[in-house]
Amino acid sequence: MEIHQLYTHSNLRNFTYILEPEEGGLFCFDPFDASQVVSFADELGKPLRVVINTHEHWDHTQGNEELVKTFNCEVWAHENGKGKIPCVTRFLTHGEKIELDDKFSLQVLDTPGHTFAHLCLLLLRRGEPYAVFTGDTLFNAGVGNCHNGGDPEVLYETISKQFHVMPDEVKVYPGHEYLGNNLRFTLDREPSNDSARELLDVYQTMKTDEEFIVTTIAKEKEINTFFRLDNSEVIANISGDTSSEKQVFLRLRELRNKW
């Protein structure tokens, strides 16, 4: 199994992902640019079997129609995306398993918050969590906004109950490349966070839009402010209600919206 992370060079800094099982066709997550996906599939010499959209926003679905025309592939999405996502052939439900090859499978996660038609995909290797494709729910060092059909209180529940409890070694593959800005926000909230500062230093030495860092859940617990809701420095730098981790999360989300 190969995981191919395609950067789209768009203003929104999208990632598209292609999974290449040992046998059979390719799986594509969130196609922004159909021509990019077609070219990559041609390079691999393999057809596209399935498109999976993590949610309904146009920058995660606009490649659907062209890919269906080119490959006659299926399109899978959250059932709440009905009428919002083009070309859907199958609606996925929480906990559903999708076999990829004899080692790898996908488990569907219902992850509302950014929108209410959002799913994430947990990649299992021999039945154990290996990586998670998070769309716009969880970013490297951040979380999604809730401006367009979402709810930050619901997003808090999703992050705390589904992502914070994942095994530390699980790799995180988000829908956008926002790492630099998110690390700067972490340091704005928690200036003494050495892990965030060190990673930002590494990030700033990399080739812009050519090299990318893949984090893990363990690393997110170190660098992602939205995973550090009980941190005394984070709390001290917030005005307003900090009586619970949920209230800290909501206040951080408000601050990030304006930052």
Legacy VTK file of the C-alpha trace (Angstrom):
# vtk DataFile Version 3.0
C-alpha trace
ASCII
DATASET POLYDATA
POINTS 259 float
0.000 0.000 0.000
1.312 3.404 -0.976
-0.060 6.734 0.241
0.455 9.514 -2.292
-0.020 13.069 -1.007
-0.649 15.465 -3.896
-0.332 19.174 -3.228
-2.672 21.094 -5.516
-0.859 24.469 -5.650
-4.197 26.196 -5.109
-4.801 29.381 -3.134
-6.603 27.238 -0.565
-3.546 24.966 -0.240
-5.491 21.735 -0.706
-4.133 18.237 -0.485
-5.553 15.389 -2.556
-4.648 11.833 -1.586
-4.327 8.720 -3.684
-4.132 5.294 -2.074
-2.462 2.608 -4.139
-3.351 -0.873 -2.845
-1.141 -3.809 -3.770
-3.790 -4.978 -6.213
-6.695 -3.349 -8.023
-7.550 0.250 -8.749
-6.712 3.458 -6.937
-8.677 5.313 -4.270
-8.719 9.126 -4.387
-9.689 11.398 -1.498
-10.921 14.954 -2.130
-9.995 15.607 -5.779
-9.427 19.325 -6.244
-7.891 19.124 -9.722
-9.104 16.220 -11.853
-6.315 16.668 -14.402
-3.711 16.266 -11.656
-5.317 13.002 -10.554
-5.605 11.699 -14.123
-1.945 12.464 -14.806
-0.838 10.775 -11.608
-2.946 7.684 -12.286
-1.459 7.507 -15.782
2.042 7.645 -14.293
1.185 4.734 -12.024
-0.437 2.877 -14.901
-3.508 2.111 -12.814
-7.174 3.118 -13.096
-9.044 5.081 -10.480
-11.586 2.849 -8.773
-13.182 5.102 -6.141
-13.358 8.776 -5.190
-14.166 9.507 -1.550
-15.124 13.038 -0.533
-14.593 13.898 3.118
-17.295 16.571 2.896
-19.364 18.686 0.552
-17.303 21.859 0.093
-16.474 22.559 -3.537
-12.708 22.454 -3.136
-12.986 18.814 -2.037
-15.457 17.699 -4.698
-14.901 19.706 -7.877
-12.900 16.922 -9.529
-15.684 14.359 -9.189
-17.471 14.803 -12.504
-14.370 14.744 -14.686
-12.958 11.712 -12.888
-16.222 9.816 -13.313
-16.179 10.644 -17.033
-12.567 9.523 -17.373
-12.547 6.369 -15.242
-16.215 5.472 -14.749
-15.281 5.297 -11.067
-17.549 5.276 -8.048
-17.982 8.259 -5.710
-18.542 7.686 -2.000
-19.458 10.263 0.629
-21.328 10.963 3.871
-25.063 10.386 3.655
-25.705 13.999 4.705
-23.985 15.062 1.495
-26.946 13.894 -0.572
-27.808 16.601 -3.092
-24.644 18.541 -2.219
-21.892 16.301 -3.602
-21.846 15.506 -7.335
-21.928 11.991 -8.755
-22.274 10.091 -5.466
-22.922 6.373 -5.964
-22.699 5.198 -2.349
-23.225 6.766 1.053
-20.918 5.693 3.857
-21.831 5.199 7.509
-19.860 5.422 10.739
-17.881 2.280 11.521
-18.134 0.864 8.023
-15.043 -1.067 6.855
-13.640 -0.917 3.332
-11.108 -3.590 2.412
-8.202 -2.299 0.298
-5.882 -5.317 0.142
-4.812 -8.182 2.389
-3.083 -5.816 4.848
-4.958 -2.527 4.725
-8.551 -1.404 5.178
-10.401 1.848 5.820
-12.778 2.535 8.675
-15.311 5.313 8.159
-15.624 7.902 10.926
-18.604 10.250 11.203
-16.883 13.514 12.172
-19.318 16.445 12.303
-18.278 19.955 13.232
-16.666 21.576 10.214
-19.871 20.523 8.466
-22.541 17.938 9.227
-21.709 15.921 6.122
-18.094 15.318 7.118
-16.398 11.969 7.386
-12.804 10.999 8.041
-11.064 7.797 7.063
-8.988 5.750 9.468
-6.477 3.555 7.653
-5.949 0.230 9.399
-2.911 -1.989 8.885
-3.665 -5.563 9.880
-6.620 -4.218 11.834
-4.644 -1.631 13.824
-4.888 2.161 13.325
-2.088 3.365 11.072
-3.104 6.744 9.602
-6.104 9.042 9.443
-7.294 11.231 6.573
-8.967 14.146 8.272
-10.318 16.459 5.580
-11.115 19.800 7.209
-11.786 18.426 10.699
-8.220 18.174 11.991
-5.231 19.964 10.492
-1.563 19.685 11.357
-1.395 21.903 14.469
-4.991 23.104 14.084
-8.643 22.263 13.508
-11.210 23.275 10.916
-13.369 26.377 11.053
-17.138 26.170 11.295
-18.138 29.112 9.077
-19.908 27.197 6.318
-22.389 24.757 7.755
-20.643 23.729 10.968
-20.796 24.080 14.733
-17.754 24.567 17.007
-19.420 22.837 19.955
-19.928 19.737 17.827
-16.379 20.013 16.491
-15.093 19.975 20.072
-16.923 16.718 20.729
-15.513 15.182 17.557
-11.929 16.188 18.323
-12.039 15.176 21.976
-13.933 11.908 21.603
-12.546 10.595 18.311
-9.107 12.097 17.664
-7.616 12.798 21.064
-8.080 9.132 21.984
-6.418 7.684 18.872
-3.118 5.821 19.324
-0.150 8.170 19.447
1.560 6.621 16.419
-1.325 7.284 13.990
-0.204 9.530 11.128
-2.304 12.604 10.322
-3.088 13.525 6.702
-5.225 16.709 6.521
-7.104 18.320 3.654
-4.999 21.491 3.557
-1.413 22.580 4.148
-1.786 25.099 6.960
1.053 23.934 9.203
3.100 27.139 9.272
0.217 29.433 10.187
-1.132 26.953 12.714
2.225 26.651 14.471
2.425 30.429 14.674
-1.011 30.478 16.301
0.112 27.854 18.810
3.114 30.005 19.702
0.918 33.088 19.970
-1.183 31.239 22.547
1.667 29.305 24.175
5.003 31.096 23.624
6.964 28.555 25.683
5.951 25.604 23.480
9.395 24.371 22.426
8.006 21.534 20.277
5.992 23.969 18.176
8.930 26.358 17.872
11.330 23.591 16.830
8.900 22.258 14.223
8.321 25.759 12.854
12.085 26.166 12.509
12.221 22.929 10.496
9.212 23.969 8.424
10.826 27.274 7.500
13.913 25.514 6.115
11.880 23.307 3.769
11.166 23.976 0.105
7.917 25.929 0.019
5.019 23.942 -1.456
7.358 21.066 -2.383
8.237 19.423 0.934
5.691 18.569 3.615
5.695 17.300 7.175
3.464 14.411 8.222
2.623 14.570 11.919
1.244 11.959 14.289
-1.387 12.121 17.004
1.465 12.209 19.537
2.987 15.219 17.807
-0.411 16.939 17.635
-0.671 16.621 21.409
2.573 18.585 21.613
1.996 21.291 18.982
-1.754 21.660 18.458
-3.341 24.223 20.777
-6.721 22.536 20.338
-5.257 19.379 21.891
-3.761 21.315 24.825
-6.893 22.578 26.505
-5.644 21.926 30.045
-2.328 23.708 29.527
-1.907 26.476 32.098
-0.224 28.887 29.684
-2.924 28.412 27.044
-5.621 29.036 29.649
-3.832 32.061 31.124
-3.712 33.728 27.709
-7.468 33.447 27.172
-10.014 35.971 28.382
-13.540 34.904 29.159
-14.930 31.582 30.328
-12.236 28.927 30.835
-14.210 26.801 33.288
-14.008 23.680 31.123
-11.925 22.282 28.291
-14.907 22.779 26.006
-15.039 26.491 26.816
-11.290 26.793 26.222
-11.711 25.087 22.843
-14.564 27.390 21.846
-12.615 30.482 22.835
-9.547 29.279 20.921
-11.690 28.678 17.851
-13.034 32.241 18.102
-9.514 33.615 18.409
-8.273 31.563 15.468
-11.141 32.860 13.322
-9.825 36.395 13.749
-6.098 35.674 13.932
LINES 1 260
259 0 1 2 3 4 5 6 7 8 9 10 11 12 13 14 15 16 17 18 19 20 21 22 23 24 25 26 27 28 29 30 31 32 33 34 35 36 37 38 39 40 41 42 43 44 45 46 47 48 49 50 51 52 53 54 55 56 57 58 59 60 61 62 63 64 65 66 67 68 69 70 71 72 73 74 75 76 77 78 79 80 81 82 83 84 85 86 87 88 89 90 91 92 93 94 95 96 97 98 99 100 101 102 103 104 105 106 107 108 109 110 111 112 113 114 115 116 117 118 119 120 121 122 123 124 125 126 127 128 129 130 131 132 133 134 135 136 137 138 139 140 141 142 143 144 145 146 147 148 149 150 151 152 153 154 155 156 157 158 159 160 161 162 163 164 165 166 167 168 169 170 171 172 173 174 175 176 177 178 179 180 181 182 183 184 185 186 187 188 189 190 191 192 193 194 195 196 197 198 199 200 201 202 203 204 205 206 207 208 209 210 211 212 213 214 215 216 217 218 219 220 221 222 223 224 225 226 227 228 229 230 231 232 233 234 235 236 237 238 239 240 241 242 243 244 245 246 247 248 249 250 251 252 253 254 255 256 257 258
